[in-house]
Amino acid sequence: MQAGKGVTSVRLATAAVVLIAVLLLRVYEIPPVPTWFYVLAWYPTLIILDEVVVVLSGESLLARPRELAVMLWWSAVIWLLFEAINSLATVVPAVLLPERVLDRLGVWRDLRSRPFALEPRHLDIAGWVGWGLLVAVLIFPRYLYAITWGAVWLIAEPLLYRRDPERSLFADIARGSWGRIARLMAAGLFAGALWESFNALARGRWIYTVPFLEHWKIFEMPLVGFIGFPFFALEVWSLYYLLAPHTTRRTLFASTAFVVLVL
């Protein structure tokens, strides 16, 4: 136990030192840090979040290399899925780790409402609505890009509900349990704020072009764009837990083909 605490302390301290060093090198404009700041700052940040989970009596992703490898792979696939439909690109751990921190802290565990019966027809309706919205986004991306946030989630969640009700957010809603959903949305907003702050500090950064909303920005992101991060977190959760448990040679081959096609 003491050895485990020692490893956690070393990882946490090392990641913190690296992050501070990267910040200082950025301030003093030491190449190549200004250009690559986002990448150099992001990975130690993820390690810090992972070790905070451990400090709060959770499990480290670094201690589960197979799960971490699966998560990183599907992160890339999900990243490219949203690139393919001109939406946000990100990674799964960025959303799941803050949610785990909030969960270990007991945040919103008692956030409940009256349960209701979720019937198969409700799942079918959600799926069809999701596909309809996605088609509309692909046809009119300039005007309907914002509904991407809900479209993919409405497609993924009915499938996840049928495969793994314990992980399904629809199942949480049916049980009247809103804690995990609230934590995920908060985690999405937190992760989005980090992404955008790191992005703004980097010379090599994303520049967002959002029709009609170019004048009101925080960092490089139009203000209204931050509304999307909480809903994006729900999509990340549902897609990851829909895909990750079924990681086989066949699914790896299919996802690799998808990645090559998108690239």
C-alpha positions as CSV (number, residue, x, y, z in Angstrom):
1,M,0.0,0.0,0.0
2,Q,2.8,2.4,0.9
3,A,4.6,1.5,-2.3
4,G,1.5,2.3,-4.3
5,K,1.2,5.7,-2.5
6,G,4.8,6.3,-3.3
7,V,4.3,5.7,-7.0
8,T,1.3,8.0,-7.0
9,S,3.3,10.7,-5.3
10,V,6.1,10.4,-7.7
11,R,3.8,10.5,-10.8
12,L,1.9,13.4,-9.4
13,A,5.0,15.4,-8.6
14,T,6.7,14.6,-11.9
15,A,3.7,15.6,-13.9
16,A,3.3,18.8,-12.0
17,V,7.0,19.7,-12.4
18,V,6.7,19.0,-16.2
19,L,3.6,21.1,-16.5
20,I,5.2,24.0,-14.6
21,A,8.3,23.7,-16.7
22,V,6.3,23.8,-19.9
23,L,4.4,26.9,-18.7
24,L,7.7,28.6,-17.8
25,L,9.3,27.7,-21.2
26,R,6.2,29.1,-22.9
27,V,6.4,32.4,-20.9
28,Y,10.0,32.8,-21.9
29,E,9.4,31.8,-25.5
30,I,11.9,28.9,-25.6
31,P,11.5,26.9,-28.8
32,P,9.8,24.6,-29.7
33,V,7.5,25.0,-26.6
34,P,5.4,27.9,-27.9
35,T,4.4,26.1,-31.0
36,W,3.9,22.7,-29.3
37,F,2.5,24.0,-26.0
38,Y,-0.9,22.4,-26.3
39,V,0.5,18.8,-26.6
40,L,3.3,19.3,-24.1
41,A,0.9,20.7,-21.5
42,W,-2.0,18.3,-22.1
43,Y,-0.3,15.0,-21.3
44,P,1.0,16.0,-17.8
45,T,-2.4,17.4,-17.1
46,L,-4.1,14.1,-17.9
47,I,-1.5,12.3,-15.6
48,I,-2.3,14.8,-12.8
49,L,-6.1,14.1,-13.2
50,D,-5.4,10.3,-13.2
51,E,-3.3,10.5,-10.0
52,V,-5.9,12.7,-8.3
53,V,-8.4,9.9,-8.9
54,V,-5.9,7.5,-7.1
55,V,-5.5,9.9,-4.2
56,L,-9.3,9.9,-3.8
57,S,-9.2,6.0,-3.6
58,G,-9.9,5.3,-7.2
59,E,-8.0,3.3,-9.8
60,S,-5.2,4.6,-12.0
61,L,-5.5,4.1,-15.8
62,L,-1.7,3.8,-15.8
63,A,-2.0,0.7,-13.7
64,R,-4.3,-0.9,-16.3
65,P,-2.2,-0.7,-19.5
66,R,-4.6,-2.8,-21.6
67,E,-7.6,-0.6,-20.7
68,L,-5.5,2.5,-21.3
69,A,-4.5,1.2,-24.7
70,V,-8.1,0.5,-25.7
71,M,-9.2,3.9,-24.4
72,L,-6.5,5.7,-26.4
73,W,-7.3,3.8,-29.6
74,W,-11.0,4.5,-29.4
75,S,-10.2,8.1,-28.5
76,A,-8.5,8.4,-31.8
77,V,-11.4,6.8,-33.6
78,I,-14.0,9.0,-31.9
79,W,-11.7,12.0,-32.6
80,L,-11.8,11.2,-36.3
81,L,-15.5,10.6,-36.3
82,F,-16.2,14.1,-35.2
83,E,-13.6,15.4,-37.6
84,A,-15.4,13.6,-40.4
85,I,-18.6,15.5,-39.6
86,N,-16.8,18.8,-38.9
87,S,-17.3,18.8,-35.2
88,L,-15.1,19.0,-32.2
89,A,-12.0,16.7,-31.9
90,T,-10.8,15.5,-28.6
91,V,-9.8,12.5,-26.5
92,V,-11.8,10.2,-24.2
93,P,-9.6,10.5,-21.1
94,A,-10.1,14.2,-21.0
95,V,-13.8,13.7,-20.3
96,L,-13.7,10.5,-18.2
97,L,-11.0,11.5,-15.8
98,P,-12.6,14.7,-14.5
99,E,-15.9,12.8,-14.1
100,R,-14.1,10.2,-12.1
101,V,-12.6,12.8,-9.8
102,L,-16.1,14.3,-9.2
103,D,-17.5,10.8,-8.6
104,R,-14.8,10.0,-6.0
105,L,-15.6,13.3,-4.3
106,G,-19.2,12.2,-4.1
107,V,-20.5,15.1,-6.2
108,W,-24.2,14.9,-7.1
109,R,-24.5,11.2,-6.1
110,D,-27.9,12.0,-4.6
111,L,-29.2,14.1,-7.6
112,R,-32.5,12.3,-8.3
113,S,-35.9,12.7,-9.8
114,R,-38.9,10.4,-10.2
115,P,-38.1,7.3,-12.3
116,F,-40.2,6.4,-15.3
117,A,-40.6,3.3,-17.6
118,L,-38.3,3.5,-20.7
119,E,-40.0,1.5,-23.4
120,P,-38.5,0.0,-26.6
121,R,-40.4,2.5,-28.7
122,H,-38.7,5.3,-26.9
123,L,-35.3,3.9,-27.9
124,D,-36.4,3.5,-31.5
125,I,-37.7,7.1,-31.6
126,A,-34.4,8.4,-30.1
127,G,-32.4,6.5,-32.7
128,W,-34.4,7.7,-35.7
129,V,-34.3,11.3,-34.4
130,G,-30.6,11.0,-34.0
131,W,-30.1,9.7,-37.6
132,G,-32.4,12.4,-38.9
133,L,-30.5,15.1,-37.2
134,L,-27.2,13.7,-38.4
135,V,-28.3,13.6,-42.0
136,A,-29.5,17.2,-41.7
137,V,-26.1,18.3,-40.3
138,L,-24.3,16.6,-43.2
139,I,-26.7,18.3,-45.8
140,F,-26.6,21.8,-44.2
141,P,-23.4,21.9,-42.0
142,R,-23.1,25.7,-42.2
143,Y,-26.4,26.2,-40.5
144,L,-27.0,23.0,-38.4
145,Y,-23.5,22.2,-37.1
146,A,-24.6,22.8,-33.5
147,I,-27.1,19.9,-33.4
148,T,-24.2,17.5,-34.0
149,W,-23.9,17.4,-30.2
150,G,-27.2,15.7,-29.8
151,A,-27.4,13.6,-33.0
152,V,-24.6,11.2,-32.3
153,W,-25.7,10.7,-28.7
154,L,-29.2,9.9,-29.7
155,I,-27.8,7.2,-32.0
156,A,-25.4,5.7,-29.6
157,E,-27.4,5.7,-26.4
158,P,-30.2,3.4,-27.5
159,L,-27.6,0.8,-28.5
160,L,-25.7,1.2,-25.3
161,Y,-28.9,0.9,-23.3
162,R,-29.6,-2.5,-24.9
163,R,-26.0,-3.7,-24.5
164,D,-25.0,-2.4,-21.1
165,P,-27.8,-0.8,-19.0
166,E,-25.4,-0.1,-16.1
167,R,-23.3,2.2,-18.3
168,S,-26.3,3.7,-20.2
169,L,-27.2,7.3,-19.5
170,F,-30.7,6.6,-20.8
171,A,-30.9,4.0,-18.0
172,D,-29.8,6.6,-15.5
173,I,-32.6,8.9,-16.6
174,A,-35.1,6.1,-16.4
175,R,-34.0,5.4,-12.9
176,G,-34.3,9.0,-12.0
177,S,-30.5,9.1,-11.3
178,W,-29.0,12.3,-12.7
179,G,-25.7,12.4,-10.9
180,R,-23.5,10.8,-13.5
181,I,-25.0,12.9,-16.3
182,A,-24.4,16.1,-14.3
183,R,-20.8,15.1,-13.5
184,L,-20.1,14.3,-17.2
185,M,-21.5,17.6,-18.3
186,A,-19.4,19.5,-15.7
187,A,-16.4,17.4,-16.8
188,G,-17.0,18.3,-20.4
189,L,-17.1,22.0,-19.5
190,F,-14.0,21.7,-17.4
191,A,-12.1,19.8,-20.2
192,G,-13.3,22.3,-22.8
193,A,-12.0,25.2,-20.7
194,L,-8.6,23.5,-20.4
195,W,-8.5,22.7,-24.1
196,E,-9.2,26.3,-25.1
197,S,-6.9,27.9,-22.6
198,F,-4.0,25.6,-23.7
199,N,-4.9,26.2,-27.3
200,A,-4.9,29.9,-26.9
201,L,-1.4,29.8,-25.4
202,A,0.0,27.8,-28.3
203,R,1.4,29.3,-31.5
204,G,0.3,26.3,-33.4
205,R,-3.4,26.4,-32.5
206,W,-6.9,25.9,-33.9
207,I,-8.7,28.9,-35.3
208,Y,-12.5,28.4,-35.2
209,T,-14.7,29.8,-37.9
210,V,-18.3,29.7,-36.6
211,P,-21.0,31.3,-38.9
212,F,-22.7,34.3,-37.4
213,L,-20.8,34.0,-34.0
214,E,-17.3,35.3,-34.8
215,H,-17.3,38.4,-32.5
216,W,-17.9,37.0,-29.0
217,K,-15.0,34.7,-28.1
218,I,-13.3,33.3,-25.0
219,F,-9.8,32.4,-26.1
220,E,-10.3,31.2,-29.7
221,M,-13.7,29.7,-29.1
222,P,-16.9,31.6,-29.7
223,L,-18.8,32.0,-26.4
224,V,-21.7,29.9,-27.5
225,G,-19.3,27.0,-28.3
226,F,-18.8,26.4,-24.7
227,I,-22.4,25.3,-24.4
228,G,-21.5,22.3,-26.6
229,F,-18.8,20.9,-24.3
230,P,-21.1,19.4,-21.7
231,F,-23.2,17.7,-24.4
232,F,-20.1,16.5,-26.2
233,A,-19.1,14.8,-22.9
234,L,-22.3,12.7,-23.0
235,E,-21.5,11.6,-26.5
236,V,-18.0,10.7,-25.6
237,W,-19.2,8.5,-22.7
238,S,-21.8,6.7,-24.7
239,L,-19.6,6.1,-27.8
240,Y,-16.7,4.9,-25.7
241,Y,-18.7,2.4,-23.6
242,L,-20.5,1.2,-26.7
243,L,-17.3,0.5,-28.6
244,A,-14.6,-0.3,-26.0
245,P,-16.1,-3.6,-24.5
246,H,-16.3,-5.0,-28.0
247,T,-12.6,-4.4,-29.0
248,T,-11.7,-7.4,-31.1
249,R,-9.5,-8.0,-34.1
250,R,-12.5,-7.5,-36.3
251,T,-13.5,-4.1,-34.7
252,L,-9.9,-3.0,-34.7
253,F,-9.6,-3.8,-38.4
254,A,-12.9,-2.0,-39.2
255,S,-11.9,1.1,-37.1
256,T,-8.5,1.2,-38.7
257,A,-10.1,1.2,-42.1
258,F,-12.3,4.1,-41.0
259,V,-9.3,6.0,-39.7
260,V,-7.5,5.5,-43.0
261,L,-10.6,6.6,-44.9
262,V,-11.0,9.8,-42.9
263,L,-7.3,10.6,-43.2
